[in-house]
């Protein structure tokens, strides 16, 4: 899980070099989306 987040963060940084002002906000927003997605995927695996 941790390594996946690190890889995700690295990819996100590379893809958003052009917008330094909104980078932290966008990063946190995308990170939250990613974490929620991981939780939902985990719960779905538990159910099915």
C-alpha positions in Angstrom: 0.0 0.0 0.0 2.7 2.5 1.0 4.8 1.8 -2.1 1.8 2.3 -4.3 1.2 5.7 -2.7 4.8 6.7 -3.3 4.7 5.7 -6.9 1.4 7.5 -7.3 2.9 10.7 -5.7 5.9 10.5 -8.0 3.7 10.2 -11.1 1.5 13.0 -9.9 4.4 15.3 -9.3 5.8 14.6 -12.8 2.4 15.2 -14.5 1.8 18.6 -12.7 5.1 20.4 -13.1 3.4 23.2 -15.0 1.1 24.4 -12.1 3.2 25.2 -9.0 0.6 27.4 -7.3 -2.2 24.9 -7.0 0.1 21.8 -6.8 -0.3 21.2 -3.0 -4.1 21.5 -3.0 -4.4 19.3 -6.1 -2.0 16.8 -4.7 -3.9 16.4 -1.4 -7.2 16.2 -3.3 -5.9 13.5 -5.6 -4.3 11.7 -2.7 -7.6 11.6 -0.8 -9.4 10.3 -3.9 -6.7 7.6 -4.2 -7.0 6.6 -0.6 -10.8 6.4 -0.8 -10.5 4.3 -3.9 -8.2 1.9 -2.2 -10.6 1.6 0.8 -13.6 0.9 -1.5 -11.6 -1.6 -3.5 -10.5 -3.3 -0.3 -14.1 -3.4 1.0 -15.3 -4.8 -2.3 -12.7 -7.5 -2.1 -13.9 -8.4 1.4 -17.6 -8.5 0.3 -17.1 -10.5 -2.9 
